[in-house]
Amino acid sequence: MALPLLPGYSFNRNVGKDKSHRMLVAEGKPGIGELPLAQSTKPKYSAFPKAMGSAVPSWVAFDKQVLSFDAYEEDEVHDKRQEKYRIRRYKIFFYPEDDTIQVNEPEVKNSGLPQGTFIRRHRIPLPPPDCDQFYTVYHFNINIDIVFYGRTFKIYDCDAFTKNFLKKIGIKLNPPGECPEDPYTKMRKETLECVQPLRPYESFDTLKQFLEYDRKVLRFFCLWDDSVSLFGDRRQLILHYFLSDDTIEIKELLPHNSGRDPMSYFLQRGKLPKYGPPGVYQPGEVTDRVVLNVYSGYRVSRVHGYLLDKYKMGKLEQEFYKDSDLSVGTTINVWGRKVLLCDCDEFTKTYYKTKYGIENFTSISCKPPSPPKIERKFPPYTGFGSEEDSLRSCIGLVPIPRPNLEAFRKFMEIDSYDNISNILRFFAKLITDKCADQDRLFIISYFLSNNTISVFEPIEKNSGNAGGLFLKRMRVKRPGQEIFKSELSEYIQPEELYIGAKVNVNGYLFILLNADEYTLKFMEENSDRFPFSNLELALQKLKDEKSKSREIKQVFRAADCKVTKMVDYNTFRDILMGITVGKLTEQEFITIVRHYGVPDEPCVDLNLLMAMAHEQLKKKFFENFESLISCCIYEDREKKNVLPSKDIKRLCKSSRLPLTNDLLESLVSEFEDSEKQINYQSFFSALNWRINRMPELIAISPLKERCEDVWIGMPSPIPSKYVNYFKFLKDVYGLDVE
């Protein structure tokens, strides 16, 4: 960018020139000012190719850029026999911004010469006859001689920046040379190698290592397997390697109740020899320095009378473990003990990755293998008390009863409450060869809260059997188990009970014929526990017979002559049992019938309804039946002795008849005819508890409500009278009955 034409920003091009009227004679030819006549102008500064863009001054373009050349000089040495000349090395710095040159001589230890800045920075003129000109960048190259004030310097090399700079300005570089070795320096070096200092001390510099690695410790997890020796075992150790001084310490990890005395260190901190134990040596045999037993005379201080042994004859060499010798999986010798390095911490892994490039740190388990588990065998059951009591006496000297929390939790979760009994009741028959017992029927109750079973026999008059409680509530063992054994016995589980199953209860064999509504519903809701109540599994057995689907459809159509899409229970059972040929159990068949069965219409007992109505009327002392009949006669304009059902209900509510809405609706529906008309004379006469007396309702005994194992009712052997086979065929075989 060009500078603006303002005061202070422009250059006076006549600065440095003489007056034009003065005559100048150069090389025998006159001239005016600084310009000789009929001669070309010699440039005073380095000429560089013009840069792209606007011109920039050299002191701006080449600011902070220095060309560095390596040179040497052969300096003659007079009046000295050991050397004729010396090779002195120099650094020549050329500054392109103003063509100044500086020559420095690097310092050499014990050279005896003044070194440092040899020629200060300034413009150096060329040697005669061109002493009116100065050195520029074009005067420099590699492998050339250059003269500064009569001293010849041999340039043999330069740095990379200088080479690149010279190539850019068009200078062809010569191949680099070599600097010859100084004979005097070589002689002194050989002399110093042969001469050892008289002082019996050598410098061991460990300060750098200490400052760099202080408080940096490598940690390894180790294992010493001493199980081969008598009473030995596997012992876990921790090895600490201190990088500051290459020392090692080892600590032992003692498990609880190990029986060993706790020690601070398994191995105190120190250098660990590789081949130990090395033996016992005399004092002074193991040392870092070897001193000759030479005495050069009596002095007050005998230190100056001893010499170091150059060849270190008789010195005992010992190898110690370094950080390079430690790695995961390596076995080291700890004073005769083989210690395996099993693992290390994260800092140690990072250290080895950075310094040695190790990536594999596969750890080895330090824990000893688990000992063989000794099976604890208990003595067999003695027969006294329960098996749990005998087992508790074997566990401790004093058998302390402990609550079974799991059983208590189960009891609290599925104990009987409200109208949910959590009791599975089955109607069973005794299987026996005795003719007198073949017709005996029983009720088996399974209590889910504690897996107990009770058996009750309904009382039947003139049967010859007492009836009542056949088996008190208790857990029943599975058959075929040994009585006197060490293990606890197995008991009958609820999953083993289903319709059609045979159950052995303390030697009595029962076959389950039916179950109550709660049991069937509970088993269907928990079909994962009761697979025979799973509808999908039962239908899958029928789907396996899909090849007979057309025949099955024809059989059902033949059984349904009136095309009602329903068949009775027995017909449906015969068809399915004939298809599966024993594959379908009774429980699965009942599950199918309960799903596809047609619900029966409820049959209401009129006597029961009247008894309930009389009981409520007696409690309220309601006797105004004559007034109700009079109101009905008044409403009956046509004198037909009948009124609509809605008028009867309105009259009962207006007279505040003390009956619930459900009971009133049921009574009205029983007395109304096909035309929704009710004979009010017969209706209110039946409600008159003074004239038409009904037997009182028998209240259920509170004792029987509390006794859960008393159930004398018998469920219907048929869950549904009719089955919708149309829906069944559509779901199972995908058939539509036309």
LINWOGI-V293030 format. One line per field, one symbol per residue. burial: b if it has 24 or more other ideal C-beta (glycine too) atoms within 12 Angstrom, else e. Layout:
burial->???
//
This chain:
burial->eeeeeeeeeeeeeeeeeeeeeeeeeeeeeeeeeeeeeeeeeeeebbebeeeeeeeeeeeeebeeebbbbbbbbebeeeeeeeeeebbbbbbbbbbbbbbbbbbbbeeeeeeeeeeeebbeeeebeeeeeeeeebbbbbbbbbebebebeebebbbbbbeeebbebbeebebebeeeeeeeebebbeeeeeeeeeeeeeebeeeeeeeeeeeeeeebbbbbbbbbeeeeeeeeebbbbbbbbbbebbbbbbbbbeeeeeeeeeeeebbeeebbbeeeeeeeeeeeeeeeebbeeeeeeeeeeeeeebebeeeeeeeeeeebbbbebbbbebebbbbebebbbbbbeeebbebbeeeeeeeebeeeebeeeeeeeeeeeeeebeeeeebeebbeeeeeeeeeeeeeeeeeeeeeebebeeeebbbbbbbbbbeeeeeeeeebbbbbbbbbbbbbbbbbbbeeeeeeeeeeebbebebbbeeeeeeeeeeebebbebebbbbbbbbbbeebebbbbbbbebbbebbbeebeebebbbbebbbebbeeeeeebeebbeebbebbeeeeebbebeebbebbeebbeeebbbbbbbbbbbbbbbeeeeeeeeeebbbbbbbbbeeeebeebeebbeebeebeeeeeebbebebbbebbeebebbbeeebbeebbebbbeeeebbbbbbbbebbbbeeeebeeeeeeeeeeeeebbbbbeebeeebbebbbbbebbeebbeeebe
//
